[in-house]
Amino acid sequence: MMTSSIKNWRRQKISKQFLGKIGKIVTWTQIFSAGNDHKTYSPYFVAMVEFTDGSKAYGQLVDIPNDRPQTGAAVKGVLRKLQEPTKDEIVTYGLKFVIAYNF
């Protein structure tokens, strides 16, 4: 049975509320040994982010300019590819975070 990319996006209701929002890194870690779906991305950083309204989300940090992220740094929720295409050639997109400049 083939899964559509539209169905995948509709399942991500929580992620959508954080797209474009600015938050601060509360804590972070680096993943060296990733699961099968993410092996091509390791090592990579994952962070817990807190927003001004008190809500929190976690996700991968991408496009980090330094060797490592800084706790307290401002980040912005963005839409990025989560994993390589499935056997049905469906690409799953979701929430990741980039450093937010000028904040």
C-alpha positions as CSV (number, residue, x, y, z in Angstrom):
1,M,0.0,0.0,0.0
2,M,1.4,3.4,-1.0
3,T,1.5,6.3,1.5
4,S,1.1,9.8,0.2
5,S,3.2,12.7,1.2
6,I,0.0,14.7,1.9
7,K,-1.1,12.1,4.5
8,N,2.3,12.2,6.1
9,W,2.1,16.0,6.4
10,R,-1.4,16.0,7.9
11,R,-0.2,13.6,10.6
12,Q,2.3,16.2,11.8
13,K,-0.1,18.6,13.5
14,I,2.2,19.3,16.4
15,S,5.2,20.1,14.2
16,K,3.2,22.7,12.1
17,Q,2.5,24.9,15.1
18,F,6.3,25.6,15.6
19,L,7.2,26.4,12.0
20,G,8.6,29.9,11.8
21,K,8.5,30.4,15.5
22,I,11.6,31.6,17.4
23,G,12.7,29.8,20.6
24,K,15.8,29.2,22.7
25,I,17.8,26.0,23.1
26,V,17.2,24.6,26.6
27,T,19.5,21.6,26.1
28,W,21.0,19.7,23.3
29,T,22.9,16.5,22.5
30,Q,24.8,15.0,19.6
31,I,23.7,11.7,18.1
32,F,26.6,9.5,16.9
33,S,24.8,6.2,16.5
34,A,21.5,6.8,14.7
35,G,18.7,4.4,13.8
36,N,18.4,2.9,10.3
37,D,16.3,5.8,8.9
38,H,18.9,8.4,10.0
39,K,22.2,6.7,9.6
40,T,23.2,8.9,6.7
41,Y,22.8,12.0,8.8
42,S,24.9,11.0,11.8
43,P,26.5,12.5,13.7
44,Y,23.9,15.2,14.2
45,F,22.6,17.5,16.9
46,V,19.1,17.4,18.5
47,A,17.8,20.1,20.8
48,M,15.0,20.8,23.2
49,V,13.6,24.3,22.4
50,E,11.4,26.5,24.6
51,F,9.3,29.2,23.0
52,T,8.1,32.5,24.6
53,D,4.7,31.0,25.3
54,G,6.2,28.3,27.4
55,S,5.6,25.5,24.9
56,K,8.5,23.2,24.1
57,A,9.5,21.0,21.1
58,Y,12.5,18.9,20.2
59,G,14.1,18.4,16.8
60,Q,17.3,18.2,14.9
61,L,19.5,21.3,14.6
62,V,20.7,21.9,11.1
63,D,23.1,24.4,9.5
64,I,25.1,24.9,12.7
65,P,27.8,27.5,12.0
66,N,30.1,26.5,14.9
67,D,31.4,23.1,16.0
68,R,28.5,22.8,18.5
69,P,25.3,24.6,19.4
70,Q,25.1,26.9,22.4
71,T,22.5,26.6,25.2
72,G,20.4,29.7,25.1
73,A,20.9,30.4,21.4
74,A,17.9,31.6,19.5
75,V,16.6,29.1,16.9
76,K,13.7,29.1,14.4
77,G,11.5,26.2,13.4
78,V,11.8,25.2,9.7
79,L,10.5,22.6,7.4
80,R,13.2,20.1,6.2
81,K,13.5,16.6,4.9
82,L,13.4,14.1,7.8
83,Q,14.7,11.0,6.1
84,E,15.6,9.5,2.8
85,P,12.7,8.6,0.4
86,T,10.8,5.4,1.2
87,K,10.5,2.5,-1.2
88,D,7.4,4.3,-2.5
89,E,9.5,7.3,-3.2
90,I,7.8,9.4,-0.6
91,V,9.9,12.1,1.1
92,T,8.9,12.9,4.6
93,Y,9.3,16.5,5.8
94,G,9.0,17.8,9.3
95,L,10.3,20.2,12.0
96,K,13.9,21.0,12.4
97,F,15.7,24.1,13.8
98,V,18.2,26.6,12.5
99,I,20.0,29.3,14.3
100,A,18.0,32.5,14.2
101,Y,20.0,35.6,13.6
102,N,19.1,39.2,14.6
103,F,17.1,38.1,17.8
